[in-house]
Amino acid sequence: MLWTFVPVAVLVTLTPGPATAMVVRSSMTGGVRAALMTVAGNSAGVLVWALLSVLGISALIAASEIAYTVLKVAGAGVLVVLGVQTILRTRRGQDAPPPKPVRARHALRDGFVSAVSNPKLSVFFIALFPQFVTPGSSVLTASVAMALIIVACDVVWFSTIAFAVSRAKETFMRSRAARWLERTTGAVLIALGVRVALQPR
């Protein structure tokens, strides 16, 4: 039954969203290492939501209007703040020294926080996972297995993005295009934050 979940996991991974924007941001501001730490943080957040869904906490969040709204606003705030920080990094003169790279632990934290504060993940695990759990099987085992499948797809896809973006940045690191690409990434994060805040349940 889990094999039928693989195409779904691939589709979810390939669909652009906050995680994709976060990886691109980390690649632009901290290189491959920071991007991979962001992927690790995001994966940890996915596993947390898988465990919370088994415990019923994500169901409670989905059912509670207040809890869902609080989580949605928090997630939107995280994306907007990171987007603004990314744009501000580019507001410097052409001859100014380059900004300090994003530290690995900060990239790990940002990836984890953005995943945990994503309210759509709570709904995703509640609505989707039960359809792939075989009757009589362990819900915890099946949920963790499906979460690991998503994590594996994320690692492969996001690592590919990380290496591609980092290599592209090295090619035109000091050009105007590099700064505009970083600003565009920040703008995308802000737009995603606004969309999360305004999106209905």
Contacts in CASP RR format, 6 or more apart in sequence:
PFRMAT RR
TARGET T0000
AUTHOR 0000-0000-0000
METHOD contacts of the structure
MODEL  1
MLWTFVPVAVLVTLTPGPATAMVVRSSMTGGVRAALMTVAGNSAGVLVWA
LLSVLGISALIAASEIAYTVLKVAGAGVLVVLGVQTILRTRRGQDAPPPK
PVRARHALRDGFVSAVSNPKLSVFFIALFPQFVTPGSSVLTASVAMALII
VACDVVWFSTIAFAVSRAKETFMRSRAARWLERTTGAVLIALGVRVALQP
R
1 132 0 8 1.000
1 133 0 8 1.000
1 134 0 8 1.000
1 142 0 8 1.000
2 132 0 8 1.000
2 142 0 8 1.000
2 145 0 8 1.000
2 146 0 8 1.000
2 149 0 8 1.000
4 132 0 8 1.000
5 132 0 8 1.000
5 146 0 8 1.000
5 149 0 8 1.000
6 149 0 8 1.000
8 128 0 8 1.000
8 132 0 8 1.000
9 146 0 8 1.000
9 149 0 8 1.000
9 150 0 8 1.000
9 152 0 8 1.000
9 153 0 8 1.000
10 153 0 8 1.000
12 124 0 8 1.000
12 150 0 8 1.000
12 153 0 8 1.000
13 150 0 8 1.000
13 153 0 8 1.000
13 154 0 8 1.000
13 157 0 8 1.000
13 158 0 8 1.000
14 157 0 8 1.000
17 192 0 8 1.000
18 79 0 8 1.000
18 114 0 8 1.000
18 118 0 8 1.000
18 189 0 8 1.000
18 192 0 8 1.000
18 193 0 8 1.000
18 196 0 8 1.000
19 42 0 8 1.000
19 111 0 8 1.000
19 114 0 8 1.000
19 115 0 8 1.000
19 154 0 8 1.000
19 158 0 8 1.000
20 158 0 8 1.000
20 161 0 8 1.000
21 79 0 8 1.000
21 185 0 8 1.000
21 186 0 8 1.000
21 188 0 8 1.000
21 189 0 8 1.000
21 192 0 8 1.000
22 38 0 8 1.000
22 42 0 8 1.000
22 82 0 8 1.000
22 110 0 8 1.000
22 111 0 8 1.000
22 114 0 8 1.000
22 189 0 8 1.000
23 35 0 8 1.000
23 38 0 8 1.000
23 39 0 8 1.000
23 42 0 8 1.000
23 158 0 8 1.000
23 161 0 8 1.000
23 162 0 8 1.000
23 165 0 8 1.000
24 161 0 8 1.000
24 165 0 8 1.000
24 185 0 8 1.000
24 188 0 8 1.000
25 38 0 8 1.000
25 82 0 8 1.000
25 83 0 8 1.000
25 86 0 8 1.000
25 185 0 8 1.000
25 186 0 8 1.000
25 189 0 8 1.000
26 34 0 8 1.000
26 35 0 8 1.000
26 37 0 8 1.000
26 38 0 8 1.000
26 102 0 8 1.000
26 107 0 8 1.000
26 110 0 8 1.000
26 162 0 8 1.000
27 34 0 8 1.000
27 35 0 8 1.000
27 161 0 8 1.000
27 162 0 8 1.000
27 165 0 8 1.000
27 166 0 8 1.000
27 169 0 8 1.000
28 86 0 8 1.000
28 165 0 8 1.000
28 169 0 8 1.000
28 178 0 8 1.000
28 181 0 8 1.000
28 182 0 8 1.000
28 185 0 8 1.000
29 86 0 8 1.000
29 89 0 8 1.000
29 99 0 8 1.000
29 101 0 8 1.000
29 102 0 8 1.000
29 182 0 8 1.000
30 101 0 8 1.000
30 102 0 8 1.000
30 107 0 8 1.000
31 101 0 8 1.000
31 102 0 8 1.000
31 162 0 8 1.000
31 166 0 8 1.000
31 169 0 8 1.000
32 162 0 8 1.000
32 163 0 8 1.000
32 166 0 8 1.000
33 104 0 8 1.000
33 107 0 8 1.000
34 101 0 8 1.000
34 102 0 8 1.000
34 103 0 8 1.000
34 104 0 8 1.000
34 106 0 8 1.000
34 107 0 8 1.000
35 107 0 8 1.000
35 158 0 8 1.000
35 159 0 8 1.000
35 161 0 8 1.000
35 162 0 8 1.000
35 165 0 8 1.000
35 166 0 8 1.000
36 159 0 8 1.000
36 162 0 8 1.000
37 104 0 8 1.000
37 105 0 8 1.000
37 107 0 8 1.000
37 108 0 8 1.000
38 107 0 8 1.000
38 108 0 8 1.000
38 110 0 8 1.000
38 111 0 8 1.000
38 158 0 8 1.000
39 111 0 8 1.000
39 154 0 8 1.000
39 155 0 8 1.000
39 158 0 8 1.000
39 159 0 8 1.000
39 162 0 8 1.000
40 108 0 8 1.000
41 108 0 8 1.000
41 109 0 8 1.000
41 111 0 8 1.000
41 112 0 8 1.000
41 115 0 8 1.000
42 111 0 8 1.000
42 112 0 8 1.000
42 114 0 8 1.000
42 115 0 8 1.000
42 154 0 8 1.000
42 158 0 8 1.000
43 115 0 8 1.000
43 151 0 8 1.000
43 154 0 8 1.000
43 155 0 8 1.000
44 112 0 8 1.000
44 115 0 8 1.000
45 111 0 8 1.000
45 112 0 8 1.000
45 115 0 8 1.000
45 116 0 8 1.000
45 121 0 8 1.000
46 115 0 8 1.000
46 121 0 8 1.000
46 147 0 8 1.000
46 150 0 8 1.000
46 151 0 8 1.000
46 154 0 8 1.000
47 144 0 8 1.000
47 147 0 8 1.000
47 148 0 8 1.000
47 151 0 8 1.000
48 115 0 8 1.000
48 116 0 8 1.000
49 58 0 8 1.000
49 115 0 8 1.000
49 116 0 8 1.000
49 121 0 8 1.000
49 122 0 8 1.000
49 124 0 8 1.000
49 125 0 8 1.000
49 147 0 8 1.000
50 125 0 8 1.000
50 129 0 8 1.000
50 143 0 8 1.000
50 144 0 8 1.000
50 146 0 8 1.000
50 147 0 8 1.000
51 143 0 8 1.000
51 144 0 8 1.000
52 58 0 8 1.000
52 122 0 8 1.000
52 125 0 8 1.000
53 59 0 8 1.000
53 122 0 8 1.000
53 125 0 8 1.000
53 126 0 8 1.000
53 129 0 8 1.000
53 143 0 8 1.000
54 139 0 8 1.000
54 140 0 8 1.000
54 143 0 8 1.000
58 121 0 8 1.000
58 122 0 8 1.000
58 123 0 8 1.000
58 125 0 8 1.000
58 126 0 8 1.000
59 122 0 8 1.000
59 126 0 8 1.000
60 67 0 8 1.000
61 67 0 8 1.000
61 68 0 8 1.000
61 71 0 8 1.000
61 119 0 8 1.000
61 122 0 8 1.000
62 68 0 8 1.000
62 122 0 8 1.000
62 123 0 8 1.000
62 126 0 8 1.000
68 119 0 8 1.000
68 122 0 8 1.000
68 201 0 8 1.000
71 117 0 8 1.000
71 119 0 8 1.000
71 122 0 8 1.000
72 119 0 8 1.000
72 196 0 8 1.000
72 197 0 8 1.000
72 199 0 8 1.000
73 197 0 8 1.000
74 117 0 8 1.000
75 114 0 8 1.000
75 117 0 8 1.000
75 118 0 8 1.000
75 119 0 8 1.000
75 193 0 8 1.000
75 196 0 8 1.000
76 193 0 8 1.000
76 194 0 8 1.000
76 196 0 8 1.000
76 197 0 8 1.000
77 193 0 8 1.000
77 197 0 8 1.000
78 110 0 8 1.000
78 113 0 8 1.000
78 114 0 8 1.000
78 117 0 8 1.000
79 114 0 8 1.000
79 189 0 8 1.000
79 190 0 8 1.000
79 192 0 8 1.000
79 193 0 8 1.000
79 196 0 8 1.000
80 189 0 8 1.000
80 190 0 8 1.000
80 193 0 8 1.000
80 194 0 8 1.000
82 110 0 8 1.000
82 114 0 8 1.000
82 186 0 8 1.000
82 189 0 8 1.000
83 185 0 8 1.000
83 186 0 8 1.000
83 187 0 8 1.000
83 189 0 8 1.000
83 190 0 8 1.000
84 186 0 8 1.000
84 190 0 8 1.000
86 182 0 8 1.000
86 183 0 8 1.000
86 185 0 8 1.000
86 186 0 8 1.000
86 189 0 8 1.000
87 182 0 8 1.000
87 183 0 8 1.000
87 186 0 8 1.000
87 187 0 8 1.000
87 190 0 8 1.000
89 99 0 8 1.000
89 182 0 8 1.000
90 179 0 8 1.000
90 182 0 8 1.000
90 183 0 8 1.000
92 99 0 8 1.000
94 174 0 8 1.000
115 121 0 8 1.000
118 196 0 8 1.000
119 196 0 8 1.000
120 196 0 8 1.000
123 201 0 8 1.000
125 143 0 8 1.000
129 142 0 8 1.000
129 143 0 8 1.000
129 146 0 8 1.000
132 142 0 8 1.000
132 146 0 8 1.000
133 139 0 8 1.000
133 142 0 8 1.000
133 143 0 8 1.000
134 142 0 8 1.000
169 178 0 8 1.000
169 181 0 8 1.000
172 178 0 8 1.000
END
